[in-house]
């Protein structure tokens, strides 16, 4: 599966990490205001309302919403129900830096899932790219000082993030299989809306379990409302649209390397909001991560 990485494809795959970096920060900030499963349900319910006028073709006869319900139910389960719920659950007990560390293994999981479940061979250059990319993530996490890695401690939330990463790998490969599905190319909003419809159903089921076990207590505020709007429009609709289009062009294995830009963008966003200047190790991390992308993207 050799696919050429163009500038426009690289841009499509770079937008999601920028928005997802903000999503991790926001998810951590509102963890005491709303339970994780409920947060995911609210997020995608708002996204569904925003998509309704854009993707109304999803409800027209012949759209495939019902006829191909298994396809969209699986996409909704892995990409919306499981991945996002598990990520917010992870942020309840794990710091964003730990979540980022665990998520940096995505290129490896993407290659393994592709090989084991979708019969896609793993090439040596992809392995080399994964090593370079993860090395760049580690540089960000340890702030250029390898001794700081010894201070990192894994908690229960990190296990949830591993499961979330595996779920995202399945979602991306399934998305790649459906690149020629009806509506995928003709109407991106309708295609995404069909996923969200089933994703909200899955999220509702998970929230129902959460309410039954722990109850629900939401601390409503303007800050929470603003956070919900951001995670519903930015990391949800815009990021999912860009990721879907980018994966169609480049394939899931190559796309996975771009997600390792997330910790770098997180560090840069923190620098911007906290007034801290970027450091030399940020540049080194960028070179390593982009180097991993370049090695993996190199045509055989």
N, C-alpha and C positions, 0 to 999 in steps of 0.2 A: 504494500500500500504506500507507494512513493507519491508524495504530493508536494508540489512546489509552494514555498512560503512567500507570498507576495506582500508588498507594503500594506495593502488594504486588509489582507487577512491578518497580518500581525497587529494592525490597529484594532480590528474586531476582537482579537483574543487578549488585547492589553486592557481594554475598557473594563471587563469584568473584575480583574484583580484590584483595580483602583476602587471600584464600588464595593467589592467584598471586604476590602481593608476597612472601610468605614462601617460596614455591617458588623464586623467583629467588635469594633469599639462600641458601637451603639448597643449591640446585644449584651455586652458586659455592663454598660451603664444603666440599663433598664431592668437588670435581673431581679432587683428587689421590688419593682413596680408591677410586674406581670409575670406569671409562670411561663416557662419555656414553650410548652405545647400550645398554650393559649396565645402566646406572642406569635407563634408561627401561623396559627389559624387566623388571627386578626390581620397579620401581614398579607396573607394570600387572599383573604376575603376582600380587602381593599384593592389588591391588584386585580382581582376578578371584576370588581365594579369599574375600574379604570379601563379594562380591556373590553368590556361589553360593547361600547359603541364602536370600537376599533375593529373587533373581530366578530361582529354579529353574523358573519357568514358561517360561523361554526355551528349555528343552530338551523341553518337551511337544510332542506332535503338533499341527501347525497353527500353531506360534509364528511361523514365517517365517524361522527361523534358517538353514535350508537352502534353502527355496523362494525366498527373497528374498536370497540370499547376495551378489549384486552390490551391493545397497543397503547392507548392513552392512559389506561389505568396503571400500567407498569411504569410509563414515563412519569405519571403523577406521583406514584408511590416512591420511586427512587429519587427523582429530582426535586420534588416539592415536599412530600410527606415525610420521608425518612431523613434525607440529608439535612434539611433546614431544622427540623425538630431536634435531631441529634446534636447539631451544632449549638443551638441555643441551650440545650440541656448540658452540653459540655462546658459552656461558659458560666454555668451556675457554680461550678466548683473548680474550674481550671482557668488560669490567667490567659489572656489573649496570646501572650508569647508562647505558652505551652501548646495552645490550640494550633498556633501557626507552625510550631515545630512538628507536631503530629501530622498536620495537613501537608507538610512539605514532602511527605512520602507518596503523594498522589501519583507522580510519574511511574513509580515502581508498581503501585497497585493497578494503575491503568494498563501497564504492560502485562502484568500477571492475569488480570481479568480477561484481557483481550486474547491472551494465549490459551487460557484454560477453558473459557466459556464461548469464545467467538472464533477460535482456531486461527488467530492472527499471529504469524511468526514474530519473534523478537530479534531484532538485528543488533549486532555489536555496537553500532554507532548510537543506538537508542540507550543502551546500557551506559556508554560513555557519557552521553548527554545527561542522563539521570544523575550520575556521580558529580559532574560539574555543577548542575543545578542545585542539588542538595547541599553541596559544599558552599555555594553562595548564600543559601538560607542560613546555614550554620554561622557564617561570618556575621550576618546581621544579628542573629540571636545572641552571640557571645560578644558582640560589640568590638570585634577585633581582638579579643582576649580569650584564647582557648580555655583558660582556667575557669572562666565563668560557666562553661558547660557543665562542670562538675556540680554547680550549685542548683541546676535544674532538677526538679522532682516531679515525677509523674503521679497523677491522682486519678480518681475514678472518671473525671471528665475527659481525660485523655483517651480512655478506652472508648467512650462515646464518639470521640472525634475520629478514631480509627474506623469505627463502624460507619460513620458518616462519609468518610473518604471512600470506603469500599462501595457504598451506595451510589456515590457520585460517579464512580468508575463504571458501574453497570448502566447508569443513566446515560452517560456519554456514548458508550458503545451502542446502546439501544437507539439513541438519537441518530447515530451514524447509519444504522441499518434502515432507519426510516427517512433518509434524506430525499428519497424519491416518492414518499408517501403523498397521497392526495392532499393538497392544501399546504404542503411544506414550503414549496417554492412560490406558489401563487399568492398566498396570503399568510404572512408570518404571524400576524395578530390572531387570526383564527386558529392556526396550528398551536400557538402558545396557549390560547384560551381553552382549547380542548384539554390540554394537559392540566391547566389550572383548575378546571371544573372537577376533574377526578382528584387532583391534589388537595383541593379544599375538603373533599369528602374524606380522604385519608386523614387529613389534619384534624377534621372534626371528630373522627373516631379516636384518634390519639388524645385529643383534648378531653373527650368524654371520659376516658380512662383516668386522666389526670384529675378531673373534677371529682370523680367517684372516690379516688384514693386520698387526695389532699385538699379537695375543695378549691374554690377559685376566689382570689382576692386581688382585684386590680386597683392600683392607686392612680386614678386618672389625674392628668395634669396637662398643661399645654406642652410641656417638654415631652411627655409620653406621646401625645398626639403628633408632634413634629417628628419624633423618632419613627412612629408607625408609617407616616407618609414617606419618609426617606427610604426605609427598608422595603416598602411596598413598590415604590416607583423606580428607585435607583438599582439596588442590588437584586431586585426581583425582575421587573419587566425589562428594563434596559439591559441589565447584565445577561439575563437569560436569552434575550433576543440576539445580542452580540455573540454570546457563547455558541448558540445554536448555529448561527450563520458561519462562525469561524470554524466550528467542528465539521460542518458540511464540507468546507474547503480543504482543511488541513488534516482532518482525522483526529480522533480522541487522543492518541498517544502523543502526538506533537503538541496538541492543545494543552495537555496536562502540564507541560513545562512552563507555560505562561502563568499558571496559577502560583508558581513559586515566586512570582514577582510580588505577590500579596504582602509578605512580611516586609519587603523593601518599601512598598508604598505605605504600609502601616507606620514604619519608622519615619518616613518623610512627612506624612500627615501629622504625626505627633510633633515633629520638628516645627512644622508650620503653625500649629495651634499652640504649642508650648513655647515658641520662640527660641528653640534650640537649633543651631546651625548644623547642617549635615556634616558628617565626618568622612575621613578618607576611606574607612572600611565600607561605607555605603557604596562608594565608587567601585571598590574591589568586588563587593557582592554583586553589583550590577553586571560587571564584566563576566563573572563566573556564571551567573544565571543566564545571561544572554548568550554566553559561550555554549552552555548546555543546549539552548534552543537551536543555535547555529549547527552544532554537531549533529543533533537529532534530525534537523531539517535537511542536512546535506544529502543530496541525491546519491543513490548507491553507485 
